[in-house]
C-alpha cells in the first residue's frame, strides 16, 4: 500500500523534531501493516482519535506522538483519490501544542493537570480541523514507501515521486501522440515524462528517454527506479525496456566518437582569435552569443527546406518518378529529378494513401538518404541562407551576421585541422552511421527539456523511433534565453516533412509546484506585460496556477545601499541563496578584485538549477535601454530580440522557490511602476527584512557543492566546497578534483587525467584519458581503480582496441605488475568457466551414452 506525505506535513515539522516525528510515523505505519491494515487491530500504546464533526473530509484522524505533538492524517478513499490510492494513508499535517499558542490562542486556559491539558489540546484540534480541506490535485503530495521514510530519517532524501493531478494523470494514460507538452518551470513536465515512460514499458515498448543534461538523466533514472520499486517489481525486468540517455553521450556512442568540444574549450579559442577577427569593426559580442549562434543556427539548423534536392532517375522506380511528375512534387532535368522542398510534407502524406505504398516508401527513403547526405556533408549553412534568414531566427543584423559567419568558418577550420568535433558534427556522424549499420531504434522516444537541443539533435531523434508518431517532447519556450536556440514552429515543420501524415498535438500544463504564490503571480504579470507590449503566442504565453501559498513581496535594493563584498558574503554563509547576474560580462565585473567568494552565476549558466532564495544583480539595469524601448512602444529592435529580455527575466525569477531580491543600479522607472504592487523597495540592507537571518550549516553547503559538481559547474562547486568548511585534506581533494574536471571541459584532457591520478581519482582519470585517446593511461587508471579486465575490454572495444595489445607495447611501467594480477584473475575466471563447461558437456555425453 502506498503512503502519501503532504508538502505541508514535511514543512510543518520543526527541524529539532524532524527525526523523532518521522520515526514515530514509521513505527506507526509498520504496526498498521502488521495489523493487516486495520487501526482497530493495532496493539495498545497507539493513541488514534477521529476529529469530531468533520464537514469537508469524511474522516480525519489525530495520531498522538507525545503529549504536545499530533500528526493529522486520513485515507485516500476520503479524499476521492484514484483507485490505486483508495487505501493509502495520507499524512496531512504536523500539529504542535506550543505552535498553536504562538498562533494567538491560549489553549491551556483552565487546564489544572496533564489530563485537562491534553483534553484542551484535543478539543482545540477538533475545532480547528473539523472543516479541513485537502485536494491532492492542487497540492504537492509526495508518494512514499517505508524505505523512503527511513531514508528521510537518516537525512538521505533524493528526488521524490509525486501524486499526479488529474491533468497529469490523463496525459500519461491517454494515447496522445505525437505530443508537444509545454509547461512552466516547476510544472511537473519531468514527472509526466518519467511516468509516461513507465506506462510505455508496462506495454512492452522499448523506450528511449533523453534529456540534454547528464545530471537530469541521472535524476530521471532514479525517479523511474523509485516508481518501479513502489510497484514492487524487479528493476532488472526494465533494463531491456528503457534506456536513459543524455543526448550528447548517446550521439557520441552512435557516431563512434569519444569526445566533443565544450563551450569552455570554444571560449579559450574565441578569446585568442576575437581581437584578430574584429579588426576595426565596432561590434560588441560575448563568446556565449557567438557560440549559441553557431551552435543553434549556422551549424544547428536543419536546412531541409532550403537545400537543392536532386536524385538520379536511375535510383528511383519509373512508377515513382511518374507519380512525382503527375502530382507536381518535382521536375525532370536531364538525368536527375528535382524534388520541390515545399512539397515534401504533402508527398510524405499522400504516399500512405497510395496503392503502391510499400514501393513508394522505399523510393522516398532514397530521397531522404540524399537529403541527409547533403545535410551531413555541409557542416555550415551557406552564408547566403544565413544572411537571408528572417528575423525570427536571429537577433543579429546584417553586419553582425557577416562577422559571426566569418568566425564560424574559422572555427570550423580550426576544428578540422585539430581533429576536433562539436555536438552538431557528432549528429552528422551519427546520421551517416544510420545508413551504414543497423542501429537500434526505439518504439517510443521521450525527450525532456527539448528547448535545449539544436534542430540537428531533434532531427536525429526523429530518425531513431520506428513509428514517428510515438514521440513525447517536453519543454518550455519561455526558458529559451537565446531565441536562435529553439522554435516549436520549425520543429513541427521538420516533423511534418519527415512524417507527413500528422503534426504534433499540443498540451499546456499550468500548475506550478516549485515557486510560491508571490513568484507565480509576479511571473503571470510579466506574461501580461509581454502580451501587451510585443504580442502574445497562444502556445507559449500562458498563465500559471500556484499551489504553494507564500506571500512575501519581491525585494528591491538599489546598489548604492549594498557593497559587492557584502552581497557576495550572503551566499558564502547561506547555501539556500544564489546570486545571479545578467551575463558573463556582468559576472566578471562583480567578481573583479574579490577573492573571498566567487559563487556567482549568469542566468544562462543557472538553467536547470533552483534554490530557496535568488538574488539578482543588475538583471534589469543591464538592459535598461531595451526596457525603456519596450515601454515606449517605439521599437527599434526586432520583436524576437525583445522577447529575449522577457525570457531572461522569466528564467531568473522562476529559479526561486520562495524569495527574490533584485539589486539594481539604474532600473527602468516604468517597469518599477508596473510592478509596484509586487515589489517592496528597501532603502537599506537589512538581513531581517530580507529574510536572510538563517545561516546554513556545513552539511548544507556540502550538499550544494555535490549538486553543482554533478551539474558540471566545477568552478562554482569549488566555492561551495570552500564554504562547507571541510578539513584541509578533504577540501584539497574536492577542489583539486573540480579544477581537473574543469580543465577537462576546456579540452585539456591529458592534463586533467594526470592531476586526477595524483589525488587517486582513478575513475575520473580514466574518463579524461579516454577523451585524450591515451589508452595506456586509461588501462593504468582502471587497473589502479581495481576494475576487472572485462571492464577494460568493454570500454576499449568502443574504439576497437584490445587492452593486452596496448600493454604489451609498454611493459616497463611500474604499475604493470598490478595489471598482470588483474589479467591473471580474469584468465583464472575464464579457465574456471571452461572447466565447468567441459564438465557439463561430459555429463551430457554420458547421459546420451547411457541411453
BAPA-873787 format. One record per residue (C-alpha): x, y, z; residue number from 1; residue in one letter. Coordinates in steps of 0.5 Angstrom, whole numbers, plus 500, padded with zeros to 3 digits. Example, Ala and Ser with C-alpha at 12.3 -4.5 7.8 and 13.67 -1.06 7.14 Angstrom:
BEGIN
> 525,491,516,1,a
> 527,498,514,2,s
//
This chain:
BEGIN
> 500,500,500,1,x
> 502,507,498,2,x
> 503,513,503,3,x
> 503,520,502,4,x
> 506,526,505,5,x
> 503,533,504,6,x
> 508,538,503,7,x
> 505,542,509,8,x
> 507,536,513,9,x
> 514,536,512,10,x
> 515,544,512,11,x
> 511,544,519,12,x
> 515,539,523,13,x
> 521,543,526,14,x
> 528,542,525,15,x
> 529,540,532,16,x
> 523,535,532,17,x
> 524,532,525,18,x
> 528,525,526,19,x
> 523,524,532,20,x
> 517,525,529,21,x
> 519,521,522,22,x
> 521,516,527,23,x
> 514,516,530,24,x
> 510,516,523,25,x
> 515,510,521,26,x
> 513,506,527,27,x
> 506,507,527,28,x
> 506,505,520,29,x
> 510,499,521,30,x
> 505,497,526,31,x
> 499,499,522,32,x
> 502,494,516,33,x
> 503,488,521,34,x
> 496,489,524,35,x
> 493,488,517,36,x
> 492,495,515,37,x
> 486,496,521,38,x
> 487,501,526,39,x
> 483,497,531,40,x
> 487,491,531,41,x
> 494,495,533,42,x
> 497,494,539,43,x
> 496,498,546,44,x
> 500,504,546,45,x
> 498,508,540,46,x
> 493,513,541,47,x
> 489,515,535,48,x
> 483,519,535,49,x
> 478,522,530,50,x
> 477,529,529,51,x
> 470,531,531,52,x
> 465,534,527,53,x
> 469,534,520,54,x
> 465,537,514,55,x
> 469,537,508,56,x
> 473,531,509,57,x
> 469,525,512,58,x
> 474,522,517,59,x
> 481,526,519,60,x
> 485,523,525,61,x
> 490,525,530,62,x
> 496,521,532,63,x
> 499,522,538,64,x
> 506,523,538,65,x
> 507,525,545,66,x
> 503,530,550,67,x
> 505,536,546,68,x
> 505,533,539,69,x
> 500,530,534,70,x
> 500,528,526,71,x
> 494,529,523,72,x
> 492,524,517,73,x
> 486,521,513,74,x
> 486,516,508,75,x
> 485,516,500,76,x
> 478,514,500,77,x
> 476,520,504,78,x
> 480,525,499,79,x
> 477,522,493,80,x
> 484,519,490,81,x
> 484,515,484,82,x
> 483,507,485,83,x
> 491,506,487,84,x
> 491,510,493,85,x
> 484,509,496,86,x
> 487,505,502,87,x
> 493,510,502,88,x
> 495,513,509,89,x
> 495,521,507,90,x
> 499,524,513,91,x
> 497,532,512,92,x
> 500,536,518,93,x
> 504,536,524,94,x
> 501,540,530,95,x
> 505,542,536,96,x
> 502,545,542,97,x
> 507,550,543,98,x
> 506,553,536,99,x
> 498,553,537,100,x
> 500,558,543,101,x
> 504,562,538,102,x
> 498,563,533,103,x
> 495,567,539,104,x
> 490,562,542,105,x
> 492,560,550,106,x
> 489,553,550,107,x
> 492,552,557,108,x
> 486,556,560,109,x
> 483,552,566,110,x
> 488,546,565,111,x
> 490,544,572,112,x
> 493,538,570,113,x
> 496,533,565,114,x
> 489,530,563,115,x
> 486,537,563,116,x
> 492,540,559,117,x
> 491,534,553,118,x
> 484,535,553,119,x
> 484,542,552,120,x
> 489,541,546,121,x
> 485,535,543,122,x
> 479,540,544,123,x
> 482,545,540,124,x
> 485,541,535,125,x
> 477,538,533,126,x
> 475,545,533,127,x
> 481,547,528,128,x
> 481,541,524,129,x
> 474,540,523,130,x
> 473,544,517,131,x
> 480,542,514,132,x
> 480,541,506,133,x
> 486,538,502,134,x
> 486,537,495,135,x
> 492,532,492,136,x
> 491,535,485,137,x
> 492,542,488,138,x
> 497,541,493,139,x
> 504,538,493,140,x
> 503,531,495,141,x
> 509,526,496,142,x
> 509,519,495,143,x
> 513,515,500,144,x
> 515,508,502,145,x
> 517,505,508,146,x
> 525,505,506,147,x
> 524,513,504,148,x
> 521,515,511,149,x
> 528,511,514,150,x
> 532,515,509,151,x
> 529,522,511,152,x
> 530,520,518,153,x
> 537,519,516,154,x
> 538,525,512,155,x
> 538,522,505,156,x
> 533,525,501,157,x
> 533,524,494,158,x
> 529,527,489,159,x
> 521,525,490,160,x
> 516,522,487,161,x
> 509,525,487,162,x
> 502,524,487,163,x
> 499,526,480,164,x
> 494,531,479,165,x
> 488,530,474,166,x
> 491,533,468,167,x
> 498,530,469,168,x
> 495,523,470,169,x
> 491,524,464,170,x
> 497,526,460,171,x
> 500,519,462,172,x
> 494,515,461,173,x
> 491,517,454,174,x
> 495,516,448,175,x
> 496,523,445,176,x
> 502,523,440,177,x
> 506,526,438,178,x
> 506,531,444,179,x
> 509,537,445,180,x
> 508,538,452,181,x
> 509,546,454,182,x
> 510,548,462,183,x
> 513,553,466,184,x
> 519,551,471,185,x
> 516,547,476,186,x
> 510,545,473,187,x
> 511,537,473,188,x
> 514,536,466,189,x
> 519,532,468,190,x
> 514,528,473,191,x
> 510,527,467,192,x
> 515,525,462,193,x
> 518,519,467,194,x
> 511,517,469,195,x
> 509,516,461,196,x
> 516,512,460,197,x
> 514,508,466,198,x
> 507,506,463,199,x
> 510,505,456,200,x
> 515,500,459,201,x
> 509,497,462,202,x
> 506,496,455,203,x
> 513,492,453,204,x
> 515,498,449,205,x
> 523,500,448,206,x
> 523,507,451,207,x
> 529,512,450,208,x
> 529,517,455,209,x
> 533,523,453,210,x
> 535,530,456,211,x
> 541,535,455,212,x
> 544,535,462,213,x
> 548,529,465,214,x
> 545,531,472,215,x
> 538,531,470,216,x
> 539,524,466,217,x
> 541,521,473,218,x
> 535,524,477,219,x
> 530,522,472,220,x
> 533,515,472,221,x
> 533,515,480,222,x
> 526,517,480,223,x
> 524,512,475,224,x
> 527,506,479,225,x
> 523,509,485,226,x
> 517,508,481,227,x
> 518,501,480,228,x
> 520,500,487,229,x
> 514,502,489,230,x
> 510,498,484,231,x
> 514,492,488,232,x
> 517,490,481,233,x
> 524,488,479,234,x
> 528,494,476,235,x
> 532,488,472,236,x
> 526,487,468,237,x
> 526,494,466,238,x
> 533,494,464,239,x
> 532,492,457,240,x
> 525,496,456,241,x
> 528,503,457,242,x
> 535,507,457,243,x
> 536,514,460,244,x
> 541,518,456,245,x
> 544,525,456,246,x
> 543,527,448,247,x
> 551,528,447,248,x
> 553,522,450,249,x
> 548,518,446,250,x
> 550,521,440,251,x
> 558,520,441,252,x
> 556,513,442,253,x
> 553,512,436,254,x
> 558,517,432,255,x
> 563,512,435,256,x
> 567,518,437,257,x
> 570,519,444,258,x
> 569,527,446,259,x
> 567,533,443,260,x
> 569,541,445,261,x
> 565,544,450,262,x
> 563,552,451,263,x
> 569,552,456,264,x
> 574,550,450,265,x
> 571,554,445,266,x
> 571,560,450,267,x
> 579,559,450,268,x
> 580,559,443,269,x
> 575,565,441,270,x
> 579,569,446,271,x
> 585,568,443,272,x
> 582,570,436,273,x
> 577,575,437,274,x
> 581,581,437,275,x
> 584,579,431,276,x
> 578,578,427,277,x
> 574,584,430,278,x
> 579,589,426,279,x
> 577,596,426,280,x
> 569,593,427,281,x
> 565,596,432,282,x
> 562,590,434,283,x
> 560,588,442,284,x
> 559,581,442,285,x
> 561,576,448,286,x
> 563,569,447,287,x
> 557,566,449,288,x
> 553,570,444,289,x
> 557,567,438,290,x
> 557,560,441,291,x
> 550,560,441,292,x
> 549,563,434,293,x
> 554,558,431,294,x
> 551,552,435,295,x
> 544,554,434,296,x
> 544,557,427,297,x
> 550,556,423,298,x
> 551,549,425,299,x
> 545,547,428,300,x
> 539,549,423,301,x
> 537,543,419,302,x
> 536,547,412,303,x
> 532,542,409,304,x
> 527,547,406,305,x
> 533,551,403,306,x
> 537,546,400,307,x
> 537,543,393,308,x
> 534,536,393,309,x
> 536,532,386,310,x
> 536,525,385,311,x
> 539,521,379,312,x
> 533,518,376,313,x
> 536,511,376,314,x
> 536,511,383,315,x
> 528,511,383,316,x
> 523,507,380,317,x
> 519,509,374,318,x
> 513,509,377,319,x
> 515,513,383,320,x
> 518,518,378,321,x
> 512,519,374,322,x
> 508,520,381,323,x
> 512,525,383,324,x
> 511,529,376,325,x
> 504,528,376,326,x
> 503,531,382,327,x
> 508,537,381,328,x
> 512,534,387,329,x
> 518,535,383,330,x
> 521,536,376,331,x
> 526,533,371,332,x
> 533,536,369,333,x
> 537,531,364,334,x
> 538,525,368,335,x
> 536,528,375,336,x
> 529,529,378,337,x
> 529,535,383,338,x
> 524,535,389,339,x
> 521,541,391,340,x
> 522,542,398,341,x
> 516,546,399,342,x
> 512,539,397,343,x
> 516,534,402,344,x
> 511,534,407,345,x
> 505,533,402,346,x
> 509,528,398,347,x
> 510,524,405,348,x
> 503,525,407,349,x
> 500,522,400,350,x
> 504,516,399,351,x
> 501,513,405,352,x
> 494,513,401,353,x
> 497,510,395,354,x
> 496,503,393,355,x
> 504,503,391,356,x
> 505,505,399,357,x
> 511,500,400,358,x
> 515,501,394,359,x
> 514,509,394,360,x
> 516,509,401,361,x
> 523,505,399,362,x
> 524,511,394,363,x
> 522,516,399,364,x
> 527,513,404,365,x
> 532,514,398,366,x
> 531,521,397,367,x
> 532,522,405,368,x
> 538,519,404,369,x
> 540,524,399,370,x
> 538,530,404,371,x
> 542,527,410,372,x
> 548,527,406,373,x
> 547,534,404,374,x
> 546,536,411,375,x
> 552,532,413,376,x
> 557,534,408,377,x
> 555,541,409,378,x
> 557,543,416,379,x
> 555,550,416,380,x
> 549,553,413,381,x
> 551,558,407,382,x
> 553,565,408,383,x
> 547,567,403,384,x
> 542,563,407,385,x
> 544,565,414,386,x
> 544,573,411,387,x
> 537,572,409,388,x
> 534,568,415,389,x
> 528,572,417,390,x
> 529,576,424,391,x
> 525,570,428,392,x
> 531,566,427,393,x
> 537,571,430,394,x
> 537,577,434,395,x
> 543,580,430,396,x
> 543,585,424,397,x
> 547,584,417,398,x
> 554,587,420,399,x
> 554,582,426,400,x
> 552,576,422,401,x
> 557,577,417,402,x
> 562,578,423,403,x
> 559,572,426,404,x
> 559,567,420,405,x
> 567,569,419,406,x
> 568,567,426,407,x
> 564,560,424,408,x
> 568,559,418,409,x
> 575,560,422,410,x
> 572,556,428,411,x
> 571,550,423,412,x
> 577,550,420,413,x
> 581,550,427,414,x
> 576,544,429,415,x
> 578,540,423,416,x
> 586,542,423,417,x
> 586,540,430,418,x
> 582,533,429,419,x
> 576,536,434,420,x
> 569,536,433,421,x
> 563,539,436,422,x
> 556,537,438,423,x
> 553,539,431,424,x
> 559,535,428,425,x
> 557,529,432,426,x
> 550,529,430,427,x
> 552,529,423,428,x
> 557,523,424,429,x
> 551,519,428,430,x
> 546,520,422,431,x
> 552,518,417,432,x
> 552,511,421,433,x
> 545,510,421,434,x
> 546,508,414,435,x
> 552,504,415,436,x
> 549,500,420,437,x
> 543,497,423,438,x
> 543,502,429,439,x
> 538,500,435,440,x
> 531,504,434,441,x
> 526,505,440,442,x
> 519,504,440,443,x
> 518,511,443,444,x
> 522,517,444,445,x
> 521,521,450,446,x
> 525,528,451,447,x
> 525,533,457,448,x
> 528,540,456,449,x
> 527,540,449,450,x
> 529,547,448,451,x
> 536,546,450,452,x
> 537,542,444,453,x
> 539,544,437,454,x
> 535,542,431,455,x
> 540,537,428,456,x
> 540,534,435,457,x
> 532,534,435,458,x
> 532,531,427,459,x
> 536,525,430,460,x
> 531,524,435,461,x
> 526,523,429,462,x
> 530,518,426,463,x
> 531,513,432,464,x
> 524,512,433,465,x
> 521,507,429,466,x
> 514,510,429,467,x
> 515,518,428,468,x
> 508,519,432,469,x
> 511,516,438,470,x
> 514,522,441,471,x
> 513,526,447,472,x
> 517,532,447,473,x
> 517,537,454,474,x
> 520,544,454,475,x
> 519,551,456,476,x
> 520,556,450,477,x
> 520,562,455,478,x
> 526,558,458,479,x
> 530,560,451,480,x
> 534,565,454,481,x
> 537,566,447,482,x
> 532,566,441,483,x
> 536,563,436,484,x
> 536,557,440,485,x
> 529,554,439,486,x
> 523,555,435,487,x
> 517,550,436,488,x
> 514,552,429,489,x
> 521,550,426,490,x
> 521,543,430,491,x
> 514,542,428,492,x
> 515,544,420,493,x
> 521,539,420,494,x
> 517,533,423,495,x
> 511,534,418,496,x
> 517,534,413,497,x
> 519,527,416,498,x
> 513,524,418,499,x
> 508,528,413,500,x
> 501,525,416,501,x
> 500,529,422,502,x
> 503,534,426,503,x
> 504,535,434,504,x
> 499,535,439,505,x
> 500,541,444,506,x
> 498,541,451,507,x
> 500,546,456,508,x
> 500,545,464,509,x
> 500,551,468,510,x
> 500,549,475,511,x
> 507,551,478,512,x
> 509,546,484,513,x
> 516,550,485,514,x
> 515,557,486,515,x
> 511,560,492,516,x
> 505,565,490,517,x
> 509,571,490,518,x
> 513,569,485,519,x
> 508,566,481,520,x
> 504,572,481,521,x
> 510,576,479,522,x
> 511,571,473,523,x
> 504,572,471,524,x
> 504,580,471,525,x
> 511,579,467,526,x
> 507,575,462,527,x
> 501,580,462,528,x
> 507,586,460,529,x
> 510,581,455,530,x
> 503,580,451,531,x
> 501,588,452,532,x
> 508,590,449,533,x
> 510,586,444,534,x
> 504,581,443,535,x
> 502,574,445,536,x
> 503,567,443,537,x
> 498,562,445,538,x
> 503,556,446,539,x
> 508,560,450,540,x
> 505,566,454,541,x
> 500,562,459,542,x
> 499,564,466,543,x
> 501,559,472,544,x
> 497,557,478,545,x
> 501,556,484,546,x
> 500,551,490,547,x
> 505,554,495,548,x
> 502,559,499,549,x
> 507,564,501,550,x
> 506,572,500,551,x
> 513,575,501,552,x
> 514,581,496,553,x
> 520,581,491,554,x
> 525,586,495,555,x
> 529,591,491,556,x
> 535,595,494,557,x
> 539,600,490,558,x
> 546,598,489,559,x
> 549,604,493,560,x
> 546,601,499,561,x
> 550,595,499,562,x
> 557,594,497,563,x
> 559,588,492,564,x
> 563,585,498,565,x
> 557,585,503,566,x
> 553,582,497,567,x
> 558,576,496,568,x
> 558,575,503,569,x
> 551,573,503,570,x
> 551,566,499,571,x
> 558,565,503,572,x
> 554,564,509,573,x
> 548,561,506,574,x
> 547,555,502,575,x
> 540,557,501,576,x
> 542,563,497,577,x
> 545,564,490,578,x
> 547,571,487,579,x
> 545,571,479,580,x
> 547,577,474,581,x
> 545,578,467,582,x
> 551,575,463,583,x
> 558,573,464,584,x
> 561,580,463,585,x
> 557,583,469,586,x
> 560,576,473,587,x
> 567,579,471,588,x
> 565,586,474,589,x
> 562,583,480,590,x
> 568,579,482,591,x
> 573,584,480,592,x
> 578,584,486,593,x
> 574,580,490,594,x
> 578,573,493,595,x
> 573,571,498,596,x
> 567,568,495,597,x
> 566,567,487,598,x
> 560,564,488,599,x
> 556,568,482,600,x
> 552,565,476,601,x
> 550,568,470,602,x
> 542,567,469,603,x
> 544,562,463,604,x
> 549,559,467,605,x
> 544,557,472,606,x
> 539,554,468,607,x
> 537,547,471,608,x
> 538,549,478,609,x
> 534,553,483,610,x
> 534,555,490,611,x
> 530,558,496,612,x
> 533,565,495,613,x
> 535,568,489,614,x
> 539,575,489,615,x
> 539,578,482,616,x
> 545,584,481,617,x
> 543,589,475,618,x
> 539,584,472,619,x
> 534,589,469,620,x
> 539,595,470,621,x
> 544,592,465,622,x
> 539,592,459,623,x
> 535,599,462,624,x
> 535,602,455,625,x
> 531,596,452,626,x
> 526,596,458,627,x
> 525,603,456,628,x
> 524,602,449,629,x
> 519,596,451,630,x
> 515,601,455,631,x
> 516,607,450,632,x
> 513,603,444,633,x
> 517,606,439,634,x
> 521,599,437,635,x
> 528,600,434,636,x
> 530,593,436,637,x
> 527,586,433,638,x
> 521,583,437,639,x
> 525,577,437,640,x
> 530,581,441,641,x
> 525,584,446,642,x
> 522,577,447,643,x
> 529,575,449,644,x
> 529,580,455,645,x
> 523,578,458,646,x
> 525,571,457,647,x
> 532,572,461,648,x
> 528,576,467,649,x
> 523,570,467,650,x
> 528,565,468,651,x
> 531,569,473,652,x
> 525,570,477,653,x
> 523,562,476,654,x
> 529,560,479,655,x
> 527,562,486,656,x
> 522,557,491,657,x
> 521,563,496,658,x
> 524,569,496,659,x
> 527,574,491,660,x
> 531,580,492,661,x
> 534,585,486,662,x
> 539,589,487,663,x
> 539,595,481,664,x
> 544,601,480,665,x
> 539,604,475,666,x
> 532,601,474,667,x
> 527,603,468,668,x
> 522,607,472,669,x
> 516,605,468,670,x
> 518,598,470,671,x
> 518,599,477,672,x
> 512,603,477,673,x
> 509,597,473,674,x
> 511,592,479,675,x
> 510,597,484,676,x
> 504,592,488,677,x
> 509,586,488,678,x
> 516,590,489,679,x
> 518,593,496,680,x
> 523,598,496,681,x
> 528,598,502,682,x
> 532,604,503,683,x
> 538,600,507,684,x
> 541,593,507,685,x
> 537,589,513,686,x
> 538,582,514,687,x
> 532,581,518,688,x
> 527,585,513,689,x
> 531,581,507,690,x
> 529,574,511,691,x
> 537,573,511,692,x
> 538,572,518,693,x
> 539,564,518,694,x
> 546,561,517,695,x
> 547,555,514,696,x
> 551,549,517,697,x
> 557,546,513,698,x
> 553,540,511,699,x
> 548,544,507,700,x
> 554,548,504,701,x
> 557,541,502,702,x
> 551,538,499,703,x
> 550,544,495,704,x
> 557,543,492,705,x
> 556,536,491,706,x
> 550,538,487,707,x
> 554,543,483,708,x
> 559,539,481,709,x
> 554,534,479,710,x
> 552,539,474,711,x
> 559,540,471,712,x
> 559,547,474,713,x
> 566,546,477,714,x
> 569,553,479,715,x
> 562,554,483,716,x
> 563,548,486,717,x
> 570,549,489,718,x
> 567,556,492,719,x
> 561,551,495,720,x
> 566,546,498,721,x
> 570,552,501,722,x
> 564,555,504,723,x
> 563,547,507,724,x
> 569,548,512,725,x
> 572,541,511,726,x
> 578,539,514,727,x
> 584,541,510,728,x
> 585,534,507,729,x
> 578,533,504,730,x
> 578,541,502,731,x
> 584,540,498,732,x
> 582,533,495,733,x
> 575,536,493,734,x
> 578,543,490,735,x
> 583,539,486,736,x
> 578,534,483,737,x
> 574,540,481,738,x
> 580,544,478,739,x
> 582,538,474,740,x
> 575,537,471,741,x
> 574,544,469,742,x
> 581,543,465,743,x
> 578,537,462,744,x
> 572,541,460,745,x
> 577,546,457,746,x
> 580,541,453,747,x
> 586,539,457,748,x
> 584,532,458,749,x
> 591,529,459,750,x
> 593,535,464,751,x
> 586,533,467,752,x
> 588,526,468,753,x
> 595,527,470,754,x
> 592,531,476,755,x
> 587,526,478,756,x
> 592,521,478,757,x
> 596,525,483,758,x
> 590,525,488,759,x
> 587,518,487,760,x
> 581,520,483,761,x
> 582,514,478,762,x
> 575,513,475,763,x
> 575,521,473,764,x
> 582,520,471,765,x
> 581,514,466,766,x
> 575,518,463,767,x
> 579,524,462,768,x
> 585,520,459,769,x
> 580,516,454,770,x
> 578,523,452,771,x
> 585,524,450,772,x
> 586,518,447,773,x
> 591,516,451,774,x
> 589,509,452,775,x
> 595,506,456,776,x
> 594,511,462,777,x
> 586,509,461,778,x
> 589,502,463,779,x
> 593,505,468,780,x
> 588,509,472,781,x
> 583,503,471,782,x
> 588,498,474,783,x
> 589,503,480,784,x
> 582,503,481,785,x
> 581,496,481,786,x
> 577,495,475,787,x
> 577,488,472,788,x
> 580,486,466,789,x
> 573,485,463,790,x
> 571,493,464,791,x
> 577,495,461,792,x
> 576,490,455,793,x
> 568,493,455,794,x
> 571,501,455,795,x
> 576,500,450,796,x
> 572,496,445,797,x
> 568,502,443,798,x
> 575,504,440,799,x
> 577,497,437,800,x
> 583,497,442,801,x
> 585,490,446,802,x
> 588,492,453,803,x
> 593,487,452,804,x
> 596,490,446,805,x
> 597,496,449,806,x
> 600,494,455,807,x
> 605,489,451,808,x
> 608,495,448,809,x
> 609,499,454,810,x
> 612,493,459,811,x
> 616,498,463,812,x
> 611,502,467,813,x
> 612,501,475,814,x
> 604,499,475,815,x
> 604,493,470,816,x
> 605,488,476,817,x
> 598,490,479,818,x
> 595,490,471,819,x
> 598,483,471,820,x
> 595,481,477,821,x
> 588,483,474,822,x
> 589,480,468,823,x
> 591,473,472,824,x
> 585,474,476,825,x
> 581,475,469,826,x
> 584,469,466,827,x
> 583,464,472,828,x
> 576,466,472,829,x
> 575,464,464,830,x
> 579,458,466,831,x
> 574,456,471,832,x
> 568,457,466,833,x
> 572,453,461,834,x
> 573,447,466,835,x
> 565,448,468,836,x
> 563,448,461,837,x
> 567,442,460,838,x
> 564,438,466,839,x
> 557,440,463,840,x
> 559,437,456,841,x
> 562,431,459,842,x
> 555,430,463,843,x
> 551,431,457,844,x
> 555,426,453,845,x
> 555,421,459,846,x
> 547,421,459,847,x
> 547,420,452,848,x
> 551,414,452,849,x
> 547,411,458,850,x
> 541,411,453,851,x
//
